[in-house]
């Protein structure tokens, strides 16, 4: 399960198939300079992981005047979930807002939630400040109702406003239909301050910013060992040694080499995405707003328009690694259910990606031992939270800020390997069955 990656597709001669490479990877221009790995490197902070969490921590440190930082990544920057996701930038965590309030109390839950809404703005600020070309669009994210329950939707709207000080705009079905030409939806809630972007290009842009400021970013440099050396830490990185005062383990679902404490606390769960062929005539008629969209099911679809009049469409979670043809067939059925006008549309790109889930469905941040930090477990809702928690950790290291302790409730807990994966799959099927039972159009 840990090795779900894009794979080649075997087809008959002359058959037309989608690329198994992600659209992000196919369209990205990786201009990161190659850094020569030296021996006996010493630094103040070594960040392990070149995804959003690690990059946000490193950028947060650099913005606070800390340049004695090294970032090491086993693959390429953004190789994992950070460069494969749907590109939604919006508030919240994988854990529901209602559960967050129940667990943390109203005041603390509001503070924790607002960390993520502030991160939405911080991402846009960094895109502009560092001239990151990542197709950032501050267009909003629409939650479309699948079940014809305006009462529940308005209840959620009131809850977000009253408990978490977050304003979502109610769209009645008549208005939503003018923006999304689908009989599948009823009413909707628009999170207007949200956005979407090309996540891989954003990750590469952050890495380039770090390097311009003097922070080295080593790609294709897996860490195979971490051990204490007096009051410091020594890492074996791509055959050389790195000595550092502080280690930050910012690894997710793709971490499979280093046997560090966070590894046993993460379930690597797959989700699937495809990008259609160009749809210059039909797409503007079906989707007239540049929103990113998801729906009110547990097992929801998510999609957004891309440059070139393409549509990115994603959904489902699984512990399985099917062939891309199977993924494409599933996603095309899901697409046709919402937009039957696109039944015959071809997919040019199909891929899967691993999300790193914790048992609590919340990020885990803290120290396993003095100087050995971790931040991981962002699940399927990680773009804004990785930025938020990376900021907390950067502030903790550089300023002694204690707000990271807000997450003490979400400590590293074992997920029990294959048994945990099986339980996650059964839980998903159970909720998917509940979605089907509640569906007024089944």
C-alpha positions in Angstrom: 0.0 0.0 0.0 2.9 2.4 0.7 4.0 2.2 -2.9 1.0 3.6 -4.8 2.7 5.5 -7.6 1.9 6.3 -11.2 2.5 3.2 -13.4 2.8 2.5 -17.1 -0.3 1.3 -19.0 0.0 -1.7 -21.3 -2.3 -1.4 -24.3 -2.9 -2.9 -27.7 -1.1 -1.1 -30.6 -2.9 2.0 -31.7 -5.2 2.2 -28.6 -5.6 5.6 -27.0 -5.1 5.8 -23.2 -4.6 8.4 -20.5 -1.2 9.1 -19.3 -0.4 7.6 -15.9 1.7 10.7 -15.1 0.0 13.4 -13.2 -1.1 16.5 -15.1 0.9 18.5 -12.6 4.1 16.6 -13.3 3.6 16.6 -17.0 3.0 20.4 -17.1 5.6 21.5 -14.4 8.9 23.1 -15.2 11.2 22.1 -12.4 13.9 24.8 -12.4 15.3 24.0 -9.0 19.1 24.0 -9.2 20.8 20.7 -8.4 22.6 20.9 -5.1 25.8 18.9 -4.6 25.6 16.8 -1.5 28.7 17.3 0.6 30.2 15.2 3.4 30.0 16.1 7.1 27.4 18.8 6.8 26.4 20.7 9.9 23.3 22.8 10.3 21.0 24.2 13.0 17.8 22.6 11.7 17.4 19.7 9.3 13.9 19.3 7.8 13.2 15.8 6.5 10.5 15.9 3.8 10.1 18.3 0.8 6.3 18.4 0.9 4.1 21.2 2.1 4.7 20.6 5.8 8.5 20.5 5.6 8.7 23.4 3.1 6.3 25.5 5.2 8.4 25.0 8.3 11.6 25.8 6.4 10.1 29.0 4.8 8.7 30.0 8.2 12.1 29.7 9.7 13.8 31.6 6.9 11.2 34.4 7.1 12.1 34.7 10.8 15.8 35.1 10.0 16.9 31.4 10.3 18.9 30.4 7.3 21.0 27.7 8.9 18.5 25.1 7.7 18.7 22.1 5.4 15.8 20.4 3.7 16.3 16.8 2.5 13.7 15.0 0.3 13.8 11.3 -0.7 12.4 12.0 -4.1 11.7 15.3 -5.8 10.2 18.3 -4.1 6.4 17.7 -4.0 6.7 14.1 -5.0 4.1 12.8 -2.5 0.7 14.1 -1.6 1.8 17.7 -1.8 2.3 17.5 -5.5 -0.6 15.1 -6.3 -3.7 16.5 -4.6 -6.8 18.3 -5.9 -5.3 21.8 -5.3 -8.1 23.0 -2.9 -7.0 25.7 -0.4 -9.6 26.1 2.3 -10.1 26.1 6.0 -10.4 23.2 8.4 -8.9 19.8 9.0 -9.8 16.2 8.1 -11.6 16.1 11.4 -15.1 17.6 11.1 -15.6 21.1 12.6 -18.3 19.7 14.9 -15.9 17.1 16.3 -13.2 19.7 16.7 -15.5 21.8 18.9 -16.5 18.8 20.9 -13.0 17.7 21.6 -11.4 21.1 22.1 -14.2 23.4 23.4 -15.5 26.3 21.5 -12.8 28.9 22.2 -9.8 26.7 21.4 -11.5 25.1 18.4 -12.1 28.5 17.0 -8.4 29.4 17.4 -7.3 26.2 15.8 -9.7 26.5 12.9 -8.7 30.1 12.3 -5.1 29.0 12.0 -6.1 27.3 8.8 -8.2 30.2 7.4 -5.2 32.5 8.1 -3.0 30.0 6.2 -5.2 30.4 3.1 -4.3 34.0 3.1 -0.6 33.3 3.9 -0.4 31.0 0.9 -1.7 33.7 -1.4 0.7 36.2 0.2 3.6 33.9 -0.5 2.5 33.3 -4.0 2.6 37.0 -4.7 5.7 37.9 -2.6 7.8 35.1 -4.1 6.3 35.3 -7.7 5.3 31.6 -7.7 3.7 30.7 -11.0 1.1 28.1 -9.7 -2.2 29.2 -11.3 -3.4 30.5 -7.9 -7.1 31.5 -8.1 -8.8 33.1 -5.2 -12.2 31.9 -6.6 -13.8 30.2 -3.6 -14.8 26.6 -2.8 -18.4 25.4 -3.2 -19.9 22.7 -1.0 -22.8 21.3 -3.0 -25.6 19.5 -1.3 -26.2 15.9 -2.6 -29.1 15.1 -0.3 -31.7 17.9 -0.7 -31.4 18.9 2.9 -31.3 22.7 3.0 -32.1 22.6 6.7 -28.8 20.7 7.4 -26.9 23.0 5.1 -28.2 26.1 6.8 -27.5 24.5 10.2 -23.9 24.0 9.1 -23.7 27.6 7.9 -24.9 28.8 11.3 -22.5 26.5 13.2 -19.5 27.8 11.2 -20.5 31.4 11.9 -21.4 31.1 15.5 -18.8 28.6 16.7 -15.9 29.2 14.4 -16.4 32.8 13.2 -16.3 31.6 9.6 -18.8 33.0 7.1 -20.1 30.8 4.3 -22.6 32.0 1.7 -25.8 30.1 1.1 -26.7 29.4 -2.5 -30.3 28.2 -3.2 -30.7 25.5 -5.8 -32.0 27.9 -8.4 -28.9 30.0 -8.2 -26.5 27.1 -7.9 -28.0 25.6 -11.1 -27.1 28.7 -13.0 -23.4 28.2 -12.1 -23.2 24.3 -12.1 -25.4 22.8 -14.8 -26.2 19.6 -13.0 -29.4 18.0 -11.8 -27.4 16.2 -9.1 -27.1 19.1 -6.7 -29.6 21.0 -4.6 -28.3 24.0 -2.6 -24.8 25.0 -1.7 -22.4 26.8 0.7 -19.7 28.9 -0.8 -16.5 29.5 1.2 -15.6 32.7 -0.7 -12.2 33.2 0.9 -10.9 29.9 -0.3 -8.8 29.3 -3.4 -7.2 26.6 -5.6 -3.9 26.2 -7.4 -1.3 23.9 -9.0 0.1 22.3 -5.8 3.3 20.9 -7.4 4.3 24.2 -8.8 3.7 25.9 -5.5 5.9 23.4 -3.7 8.6 23.9 -6.3 8.2 27.7 -5.9 8.7 27.5 -2.1 11.8 25.3 -2.6 13.2 27.8 -5.1 12.5 30.7 -2.6 14.4 28.8 0.1 17.4 28.2 -2.2 17.5 31.9 -3.3 17.7 32.8 0.4 20.6 30.4 1.1 18.7 27.3 2.4 19.8 24.2 0.6 17.2 21.7 -0.6 18.5 18.3 -1.4 16.3 16.2 -3.8 16.7 12.4 -4.3 18.4 12.3 -0.9 16.6 9.7 1.3 17.4 9.6 5.1 18.1 6.1 6.2 19.1 6.6 9.8 18.7 9.1 12.6 20.7 8.8 15.8 21.5 10.9 18.8 25.1 12.2 19.1 25.5 13.9 22.4 23.1 16.8 22.4 22.9 16.8 18.7 21.5 14.5 16.0 23.2 12.7 13.2 21.4 11.7 10.0 22.6 9.4 7.2 21.4 11.1 4.0 22.2 9.7 0.6 25.4 8.2 1.9 26.7 11.2 3.8 26.3 12.5 7.3 24.4 15.5 8.5 24.9 16.8 12.0 22.2 19.1 13.4 20.8 20.4 16.6 17.1 20.0 15.5 15.5 17.4 13.3 12.0 18.0 11.8 10.3 14.9 10.5 7.8 16.1 8.0 6.9 12.8 6.3 3.5 11.5 5.2 2.1 8.5 3.5 5.1 8.0 1.2 7.6 7.5 4.1 8.8 3.9 3.8 12.5 3.9 4.5 13.2 5.6 7.7 11.9 3.8 10.8 11.2 6.9 12.8 8.4 7.3 15.4 5.8 8.9 13.1 5.8 6.0 10.6 3.7 3.7 12.8 1.2 6.5 13.4 0.3 7.0 9.7 -2.2 5.2 7.5 -1.3 5.7 3.8 -4.7 5.9 2.1 -5.0 6.4 -1.7 -7.3 8.8 -3.6 -7.7 9.0 -7.4 -7.6 11.9 -9.8 -8.0 12.4 -13.5 -7.7 15.4 -15.9 -9.9 15.5 -19.0 -9.1 16.4 -22.5 -9.6 20.1 -23.3 -13.3 21.0 -23.3 -13.4 24.5 -24.8 -17.1 24.4 -25.7 -18.8 22.3 -23.1 -16.9 23.2 -19.9 -17.9 26.9 -19.8 -21.5 26.0 -20.3 -21.5 23.4 -17.4 -19.3 25.3 -14.9 -19.6 29.1 -15.3 -17.8 29.9 -12.1 -14.1 29.2 -11.5 -14.8 27.5 -8.1 -13.4 24.4 -6.8 -16.3 22.1 -5.9 -17.0 19.2 -3.6 -20.3 17.7 -2.2 -21.9 16.8 1.1 -21.3 13.0 1.0 -18.7 11.3 3.1 -17.4 9.7 -0.1 -17.6 13.0 -2.1 -16.4 14.0 -5.6 -14.1 17.0 -5.9 -13.3 18.9 -9.1 -12.1 22.2 -10.5 -11.5 23.9 -13.9 -7.9 24.0 -15.1 -6.1 26.2 -17.6 -6.7 25.1 -21.1 -10.4 24.4 -20.4 -9.6 21.0 -18.8 -11.5 19.6 -15.8 -9.7 18.0 -12.8 -11.9 15.4 -11.3 -11.1 13.4 -8.1 -12.7 11.1 -5.6 -12.9 7.9 -3.7 -10.4 6.6 -1.1 -9.0 3.1 -1.0 -6.2 0.9 0.2 -6.0 -0.7 -3.2 -3.7 0.2 -6.1 -5.6 -0.6 -9.3 -4.4 -0.1 -12.8 -5.0 3.4 -14.2 -7.6 2.0 -16.7 -9.7 0.9 -13.7 -9.2 4.3 -11.9 -10.2 6.1 -15.1 -13.4 3.9 -15.5 -14.5 4.6 -12.0 -13.9 8.3 -12.2 -15.6 8.7 -15.6 -18.7 7.0 -14.1 -18.6 9.4 -11.2 -18.2 12.3 -13.6 -21.1 11.2 -15.8 -23.3 10.9 -12.8 -22.9 14.6 -12.1 -22.5 15.8 -15.6 -24.1 13.3 -18.0 -23.2 15.7 -20.8 -19.6 14.6 -20.3 -20.2 10.8 -20.6 -18.0 10.4 -23.6 -15.2 12.8 -22.5 -11.7 11.3 -22.5 -9.2 11.5 -19.7 -5.7 12.6 -20.7 -4.2 12.0 -17.3 -5.0 9.6 -14.5 -3.1 9.1 -11.2 -3.3 8.2 -7.6 -1.8 9.7 -4.5 -1.3 8.7 -0.9 -2.8 10.7 2.0 -1.2 10.3 5.5 -4.1 9.8 8.0 -3.7 9.6 11.8 -6.2 7.8 14.0 -7.5 11.2 15.2 -7.9 12.7 11.7 -5.8 15.6 12.9 -2.2 16.8 12.4 0.3 15.5 14.9 3.0 18.0 16.0 5.5 17.7 18.8 8.8 16.3 20.0 9.4 12.5 20.4 12.7 13.4 22.1 14.4 16.8 22.7 15.3 18.2 19.4 13.4 15.5 17.4 10.3 17.1 16.1 7.5 15.7 14.0 4.6 17.1 12.0 2.5 14.7 10.1 -1.0 13.2 9.7 -2.8 15.8 7.5 -5.0 13.3 5.8 -7.1 14.4 2.9 -7.3 18.1 3.9 -3.7 19.2 4.1 -2.9 22.3 2.0 -3.9 25.0 4.5 -3.2 22.9 7.7 0.4 22.1 6.5 1.0 25.8 6.2 -0.6 26.6 9.5 1.2 23.9 11.5 4.5 24.6 9.7 4.1 28.2 10.9 3.5 26.9 14.5 6.6 24.8 14.4 8.8 27.5 12.9 7.6 29.8 15.7 8.2 27.2 18.3 11.8 26.6 17.2 12.7 30.2 16.6 10.7 32.0 19.3 9.7 29.4 21.8 6.1 29.9 20.8 4.0 27.3 22.7 0.8 27.3 20.5 1.9 24.0 19.0 0.8 22.5 22.3 -2.8 23.1 21.2 -2.3 19.8 19.3 -1.1 17.8 22.4 -4.4 16.0 22.3 -3.4 14.4 19.0 -0.3 12.5 20.0 1.4 9.8 17.9 -0.8 6.7 18.2 -0.2 3.4 16.4 -2.5 2.6 13.5 -1.8 -1.2 13.5 -0.5 -1.6 9.9 -2.6 -3.8 7.7 -5.3 -4.2 10.3 -5.6 -0.4 10.4 -5.8 -0.2 6.6 -8.5 -2.8 6.6 -10.5 -1.0 9.2 -10.2 2.2 7.2 -11.5 0.6 4.1 -14.4 -1.0 5.9 -15.2 2.4 7.5 -15.2 4.0 4.1 -17.5 1.4 2.6 -19.9 1.8 5.6 -20.2 5.5 5.1 -20.4 5.1 1.3 -23.4 2.8 1.9 -24.9 5.4 4.2 -24.5 8.0 1.4 -26.3 5.7 -1.0 -29.2 5.1 1.4 -29.7 8.8 1.9 -29.5 9.7 -1.7 -32.9 11.0 -2.9 -32.0 10.1 -6.5 -30.9 6.5 -6.0 
